[in-house]
Amino acid sequence: MIPSNKDNSWRYITLAAAAMLMITMGARQAQGLFVFPISGSTGVSIVAISFAMAVGQFMWGLAQPVAGACADRFGFTPVLIGGVLLLAVGTALTPVFTSSFGLVVTIGFLSAIGSGAGSFSVMIGALAQRLAPRERATASGLITGGGSFGQFLFAPITQKLISTWGWTGAMWSLGAIALLALPLVKTIAGTGRHGGAFAGRDGGMKVALRTAFGNTSYLLLHGSFLTCGFHIAFLVTHLPGEVDLCGLPASVASWSLAIIGLSNIAGSFAAGWMLNYFRGKYILFGMYASRTLLILIYLAAPKTEWTFYLMAVGLGFSWLGTAPPTAGVVGKLFGTRYLATLYGLTMLSHQTGAFFGAWLGGLAFAHSGNYLSMWYADALFAALAALLNLPIREPRVEPAAVPA
């Protein structure tokens, strides 16, 4: 049953989900600040560290449809608790296992899977089954804004921790901070139906997956989200390196990441609000097209700290703002019963692109000593993502819910 508009409990649930995403995303999005400190301290190459973080990008995406399917089947409590614990353990163990293989295990698998289990697909899926469409659009913007605020908050804090206690102390601190998400699980977990509520009435998950992957519009969403992941992972992982190459202090990188997060709060809220008035595919087209323009402006501009800050404002507005309209289109295409799983699969495509954005950035730096080729590739892929959204056949309303 969807609550009436007079039921304000959805606001508290949404805020709890936003707070949890603030922690899980904030800790993860600050990882790029560790690339050069880890390399300088351990002797592990930039390429090896980039690969570990690239694996983390992919595993964060892979965790989301798996976590979404588990939540759809067994409920949200075990999924969220397990995710928080894995994130904390993986982060805390990173300074202990500092070989190339050890970093793949801790950063690439443990912390990434933990963060993925407490990320967008599970959160949005949890709320979607209880909220009216208008409330859902606003809630998805608020949740995404929580992840953005985490980036704004964690980037300067992490940089300060690194400069004060070194990268090992900063990692241990982030591991402890991750545990603060545990008290939020109880509030969030009650928002979704436990698996089996509709068992046998809607054909099951296999039918839902077969229907989705036979839909051209769903595949186009996957394609555009893949290029989106390439863009975000490249910047999160290698923006500190780009700042260093420009001869600017490390604080410019941390504040640029923070500004991206702050700007994206406005972008996420705007995306949620616009979903009430505009079709999701047109919102996505505008966001991806703006990225192309901003990257080209950055390449032509002088590389000063204000260039980075202004670019961060522009890019931040569409940073995670693509998540609400993408989830909204998936919901319109297939309903909300398996939204956590189906949206989680789009996030897997997103993070497949992210794997290449993080890894190829390291290879580009090792090969040429700069990231110029990656910037041009980034602009090209952003333009492609914009165009892929235009042919999507987006319904004006979502399918009717299957009665319990």
C-alpha positions as CSV (number, residue, x, y, z in Angstrom):
1,M,0.0,0.0,0.0
2,I,1.3,3.5,-0.9
3,P,0.9,5.9,1.9
4,S,-1.2,9.0,1.5
5,N,0.4,12.4,1.0
6,K,-0.5,13.2,4.6
7,D,1.8,10.5,5.9
8,N,5.1,12.4,6.5
9,S,7.0,9.3,7.7
10,W,8.6,9.0,4.2
11,R,10.6,12.2,4.9
12,Y,12.3,10.7,7.9
13,I,13.0,7.5,6.0
14,T,14.3,9.5,3.0
15,L,16.6,11.5,5.3
16,A,17.9,8.3,6.9
17,A,18.7,6.9,3.5
18,A,20.4,10.1,2.4
19,A,22.5,10.1,5.6
20,M,23.6,6.5,5.0
21,L,24.5,7.3,1.4
22,M,26.4,10.3,2.6
23,I,28.7,8.0,4.6
24,T,29.0,5.2,2.1
25,M,29.5,7.5,-0.9
26,G,31.6,10.1,1.0
27,A,34.2,7.5,2.1
28,R,34.4,6.0,-1.4
29,Q,34.5,9.3,-3.4
30,A,37.5,10.5,-1.4
31,Q,39.7,7.5,-2.4
32,G,41.4,9.5,-5.2
33,L,43.1,11.6,-2.6
34,F,45.1,8.5,-1.5
35,V,46.6,7.6,-4.9
36,F,49.8,9.7,-4.6
37,P,50.3,9.2,-0.8
38,I,50.0,5.4,-1.1
39,S,52.4,5.4,-4.0
40,G,54.9,7.6,-2.3
41,S,54.8,5.6,1.0
42,T,54.7,2.1,-0.3
43,G,56.4,2.3,-3.7
44,V,53.4,0.7,-5.4
45,S,53.0,2.2,-8.9
46,I,50.3,4.7,-9.9
47,V,49.1,2.1,-12.5
48,A,48.8,-0.6,-9.8
49,I,46.8,1.7,-7.5
50,S,44.7,2.9,-10.3
51,F,43.9,-0.7,-11.2
52,A,42.9,-1.5,-7.6
53,M,40.6,1.4,-7.6
54,A,39.3,0.4,-11.1
55,V,38.4,-3.0,-9.8
56,G,36.7,-1.2,-6.9
57,Q,34.6,0.8,-9.4
58,F,33.5,-2.4,-11.1
59,M,32.8,-4.3,-7.9
60,W,30.8,-1.4,-6.5
61,G,28.6,-1.7,-9.6
62,L,28.5,-5.5,-9.5
63,A,27.4,-5.4,-5.9
64,Q,24.4,-3.3,-6.6
65,P,22.2,-5.7,-8.6
66,V,23.3,-8.5,-6.4
67,A,22.4,-6.5,-3.3
68,G,19.2,-5.3,-4.9
69,A,18.2,-8.9,-5.7
70,C,18.9,-10.0,-2.2
71,A,16.9,-7.1,-0.8
72,D,14.0,-7.8,-3.1
73,R,14.1,-11.4,-1.9
74,F,15.1,-11.3,1.8
75,G,14.6,-7.7,2.9
76,F,16.9,-4.8,3.4
77,T,18.2,-5.2,6.9
78,P,20.8,-8.0,6.3
79,V,22.0,-6.3,3.1
80,L,22.6,-2.9,4.6
81,I,24.2,-4.2,7.8
82,G,26.5,-6.5,5.8
83,G,27.4,-3.7,3.5
84,V,28.4,-1.3,6.3
85,L,30.6,-3.9,8.0
86,L,32.4,-4.8,4.8
87,L,33.0,-1.2,4.0
88,A,34.5,-0.6,7.5
89,V,36.6,-3.7,7.4
90,G,38.0,-3.2,3.9
91,T,38.9,0.5,4.7
92,A,40.6,-0.4,7.9
93,L,42.6,-3.3,6.4
94,T,43.9,-1.2,3.5
95,P,47.0,0.1,5.4
96,V,47.8,-3.4,6.5
97,F,47.9,-5.0,3.0
98,T,49.8,-2.6,0.9
99,S,51.0,-4.8,-2.0
100,S,49.4,-4.5,-5.4
101,F,47.4,-7.6,-4.7
102,G,46.5,-6.5,-1.2
103,L,45.1,-3.2,-2.5
104,V,42.9,-5.0,-5.0
105,V,41.5,-7.2,-2.2
106,T,40.8,-4.3,0.3
107,I,40.0,-1.4,-2.0
108,G,38.9,-3.4,-5.0
109,F,36.7,-5.9,-3.3
110,L,35.9,-5.5,0.4
111,S,35.3,-1.8,0.7
112,A,33.8,-1.5,-2.8
113,I,31.3,-4.4,-2.3
114,G,30.4,-3.0,1.2
115,S,29.8,0.5,-0.2
116,G,27.8,-0.9,-3.2
117,A,25.5,-2.8,-0.8
118,G,24.5,0.4,0.8
119,S,24.2,2.5,-2.3
120,F,21.7,3.9,-4.8
121,S,19.9,0.8,-6.0
122,V,19.1,-0.5,-2.6
123,M,18.1,2.9,-1.2
124,I,16.0,3.9,-4.2
125,G,14.4,0.5,-4.4
126,A,13.6,0.6,-0.8
127,L,11.7,3.8,-1.0
128,A,10.1,3.3,-4.4
129,Q,7.9,0.4,-3.1
130,R,6.3,2.7,-0.5
131,L,6.0,6.1,-2.1
132,A,3.7,7.7,-4.6
133,P,5.4,8.7,-7.9
134,R,5.5,12.4,-7.0
135,E,7.0,11.7,-3.6
136,R,9.4,9.2,-5.2
137,A,10.9,11.7,-7.6
138,T,11.6,14.1,-4.7
139,A,12.9,11.3,-2.5
140,S,15.4,10.1,-5.2
141,G,16.8,13.6,-5.5
142,L,17.2,13.9,-1.7
143,I,18.9,10.5,-1.5
144,T,21.3,11.4,-4.3
145,G,21.9,14.7,-2.6
146,G,22.9,12.9,0.5
147,G,25.7,11.1,-1.5
148,S,26.7,14.4,-2.9
149,F,26.9,16.0,0.5
150,G,29.1,13.1,1.6
151,Q,31.6,14.0,-1.1
152,F,31.5,17.7,-0.1
153,L,32.0,16.7,3.5
154,F,34.5,13.9,3.2
155,A,37.0,15.4,0.6
156,P,38.4,18.2,2.8
157,I,38.1,16.1,6.0
158,T,40.1,13.3,4.3
159,Q,42.7,15.6,3.0
160,K,43.1,17.1,6.5
161,L,43.4,13.6,8.0
162,I,46.0,12.7,5.5
163,S,48.1,15.8,6.2
164,T,47.7,15.3,9.9
165,W,48.0,11.6,10.5
166,G,49.2,10.3,7.2
167,W,47.3,8.1,4.8
168,T,47.2,5.1,7.1
169,G,45.6,7.1,10.0
170,A,43.2,8.6,7.5
171,M,42.1,5.2,6.3
172,W,41.6,3.9,9.8
173,S,39.5,7.0,10.6
174,L,37.3,6.5,7.6
175,G,36.8,2.8,8.6
176,A,35.6,3.9,12.0
177,I,33.3,6.6,10.5
178,A,31.7,4.0,8.3
179,L,30.3,2.3,11.3
180,L,28.2,5.4,12.1
181,A,25.8,4.2,9.4
182,L,24.7,1.2,11.4
183,P,22.1,3.0,13.5
184,L,20.4,4.2,10.4
185,V,19.6,0.7,9.1
186,K,16.5,0.1,11.3
187,T,14.8,3.2,9.9
188,I,15.6,2.4,6.3
189,A,14.9,-1.3,6.4
190,G,11.2,-0.9,7.1
191,T,10.6,0.9,3.8
192,G,10.6,-2.0,1.4
193,R,8.5,-5.1,1.0
194,H,10.3,-8.3,1.9
195,G,10.8,-10.8,-0.9
196,G,8.0,-13.1,-1.7
197,A,5.3,-10.4,-1.2
198,F,4.4,-10.8,-4.9
199,A,5.7,-14.2,-5.4
200,G,3.9,-16.0,-8.2
201,R,1.9,-13.0,-9.2
202,D,4.2,-11.2,-11.5
203,G,6.1,-14.0,-13.1
204,G,9.1,-13.6,-10.8
205,M,12.5,-12.0,-11.3
206,K,13.5,-14.2,-14.2
207,V,10.6,-12.9,-16.2
208,A,11.4,-9.3,-15.1
209,L,15.0,-9.6,-16.3
210,R,14.0,-11.2,-19.6
211,T,11.5,-8.5,-20.3
212,A,14.0,-5.7,-19.3
213,F,16.8,-6.9,-21.5
214,G,14.5,-7.4,-24.4
215,N,13.6,-3.7,-24.2
216,T,15.7,-1.4,-26.4
217,S,15.1,1.6,-24.2
218,Y,16.5,-0.2,-21.2
219,L,19.6,-1.1,-23.2
220,L,20.1,2.5,-24.2
221,L,20.0,3.5,-20.6
222,H,22.7,1.0,-19.9
223,G,24.8,2.5,-22.7
224,S,24.5,6.1,-21.5
225,F,25.1,5.1,-17.9
226,L,28.3,3.2,-18.9
227,T,29.8,6.4,-20.4
228,C,28.6,8.3,-17.3
229,G,30.6,5.9,-15.1
230,F,33.7,6.4,-17.3
231,H,33.5,10.2,-16.7
232,I,32.9,10.1,-13.0
233,A,35.6,7.5,-12.2
234,F,38.2,9.2,-14.2
235,L,37.7,12.5,-12.4
236,V,37.3,11.0,-8.9
237,T,40.5,8.9,-9.3
238,H,42.7,11.3,-11.3
239,L,41.6,14.8,-10.6
240,P,44.2,15.1,-7.8
241,G,46.9,14.0,-10.3
242,E,45.7,16.5,-12.8
243,V,45.9,19.3,-10.2
244,D,49.4,18.2,-9.3
245,L,50.5,18.2,-12.9
246,C,49.3,21.8,-13.1
247,G,51.6,22.8,-10.2
248,L,48.8,23.5,-7.8
249,P,48.6,22.4,-4.2
250,A,46.7,19.3,-3.1
251,S,44.1,21.4,-1.4
252,V,42.8,22.5,-4.8
253,A,42.0,18.9,-5.6
254,S,40.2,18.2,-2.3
255,W,38.2,21.5,-2.5
256,S,37.4,20.8,-6.1
257,L,36.0,17.4,-5.1
258,A,34.1,19.0,-2.3
259,I,32.7,21.7,-4.6
260,I,31.5,19.0,-7.0
261,G,29.7,17.4,-4.1
262,L,28.1,20.6,-2.9
263,S,27.1,21.6,-6.4
264,N,25.6,18.2,-7.0
265,I,23.3,18.6,-4.0
266,A,21.6,21.4,-6.0
267,G,21.8,19.2,-9.2
268,S,20.2,16.2,-7.5
269,F,17.4,18.2,-6.0
270,A,16.8,19.9,-9.3
271,A,16.8,16.5,-11.1
272,G,14.2,15.2,-8.6
273,W,12.1,18.3,-9.0
274,M,12.3,18.3,-12.8
275,L,11.0,14.7,-13.0
276,N,7.7,16.0,-11.8
277,Y,7.4,18.2,-15.0
278,F,9.8,16.8,-17.7
279,R,10.5,13.4,-19.1
280,G,13.6,11.7,-17.7
281,K,15.3,11.2,-21.0
282,Y,15.4,14.9,-21.8
283,I,16.8,15.7,-18.4
284,L,19.5,13.1,-19.0
285,F,20.3,14.5,-22.5
286,G,20.8,18.0,-21.0
287,M,23.1,16.8,-18.2
288,Y,25.3,14.7,-20.5
289,A,25.5,17.4,-23.1
290,S,26.5,20.0,-20.5
291,R,29.4,17.8,-19.5
292,T,30.8,17.7,-23.0
293,L,30.7,21.5,-23.2
294,L,32.3,22.0,-19.8
295,I,35.2,19.6,-20.5
296,L,36.0,21.4,-23.8
297,I,35.9,24.8,-22.0
298,Y,38.3,23.4,-19.3
299,L,40.8,22.2,-22.0
300,A,40.9,25.7,-23.5
301,A,41.1,27.6,-20.2
302,P,44.2,28.5,-18.2
303,K,44.9,25.9,-15.5
304,T,44.4,28.0,-12.4
305,E,42.8,27.1,-9.1
306,W,39.7,29.1,-10.1
307,T,39.5,27.1,-13.4
308,F,39.2,23.9,-11.3
309,Y,36.7,25.4,-8.9
310,L,34.4,26.8,-11.6
311,M,34.6,23.5,-13.5
312,A,33.7,21.7,-10.3
313,V,30.6,23.8,-10.0
314,G,29.5,23.1,-13.5
315,L,30.3,19.4,-13.6
316,G,29.0,18.9,-10.1
317,F,25.5,20.0,-11.1
318,S,25.2,16.8,-13.2
319,W,27.6,14.6,-11.3
320,L,25.1,12.2,-9.6
321,G,22.1,14.1,-10.8
322,T,21.7,11.5,-13.5
323,A,20.7,8.9,-10.9
324,P,17.1,10.1,-10.2
325,P,16.0,10.4,-13.9
326,T,17.6,7.0,-14.8
327,A,15.8,5.3,-11.9
328,G,12.7,7.2,-12.9
329,V,12.8,5.9,-16.4
330,V,13.4,2.3,-15.2
331,G,10.4,2.7,-12.9
332,K,8.2,3.9,-15.7
333,L,9.3,1.1,-18.0
334,F,8.9,-1.8,-15.6
335,G,7.3,-0.6,-12.3
336,T,8.9,-0.8,-8.9
337,R,8.6,-4.4,-7.8
338,Y,12.1,-5.2,-9.0
339,L,13.4,-1.7,-9.2
340,A,16.3,-2.4,-6.8
341,T,17.5,-5.2,-9.1
342,L,16.9,-3.5,-12.5
343,Y,18.3,-0.2,-11.5
344,G,21.2,-2.0,-9.8
345,L,22.0,-3.6,-13.2
346,T,22.2,-0.1,-14.8
347,M,24.6,0.8,-12.1
348,L,26.7,-2.3,-13.0
349,S,26.9,-0.8,-16.5
350,H,27.8,2.5,-15.0
351,Q,30.6,0.9,-13.0
352,T,31.9,-1.1,-16.0
353,G,32.6,2.3,-17.6
354,A,34.0,3.4,-14.3
355,F,36.5,0.6,-14.3
356,F,37.9,1.8,-17.6
357,G,37.8,5.4,-16.5
358,A,39.9,4.8,-13.5
359,W,42.3,2.2,-15.0
360,L,42.9,3.9,-18.4
361,G,43.6,7.1,-16.6
362,G,46.5,5.5,-14.8
363,L,47.7,4.0,-18.1
364,A,47.5,7.3,-19.9
365,F,49.6,9.0,-17.2
366,A,52.2,6.2,-17.3
367,H,52.4,6.4,-21.1
368,S,52.4,10.1,-21.7
369,G,52.9,11.8,-18.3
370,N,49.5,13.6,-18.6
371,Y,45.8,13.0,-19.0
372,L,45.1,14.9,-22.2
373,S,43.9,11.9,-24.2
374,M,41.5,10.9,-21.4
375,W,40.0,14.4,-21.3
376,Y,39.2,14.2,-25.1
377,A,37.8,10.7,-24.6
378,D,35.7,11.9,-21.7
379,A,34.2,14.7,-23.8
380,L,33.4,12.3,-26.7
381,F,31.8,9.7,-24.4
382,A,29.7,12.4,-22.7
383,A,28.3,13.5,-26.1
384,L,27.6,9.9,-26.9
385,A,25.7,9.4,-23.6
386,A,23.6,12.5,-24.4
387,L,22.6,11.1,-27.8
388,L,21.8,7.6,-26.6
389,N,18.9,9.0,-24.4
390,L,17.0,10.6,-27.2
391,P,15.6,7.4,-28.8
392,I,14.4,6.0,-25.5
393,R,10.6,5.4,-25.5
394,E,9.7,6.6,-22.1
395,P,6.1,6.0,-20.9
396,R,4.4,9.0,-19.4
397,V,3.3,6.9,-16.4
398,E,4.7,3.7,-14.8
399,P,2.9,0.3,-15.0
400,A,0.2,-0.3,-12.4
401,A,1.5,-2.0,-9.3
402,V,0.8,-5.7,-8.8
403,P,-1.6,-6.1,-5.9
404,A,-0.3,-7.8,-2.8
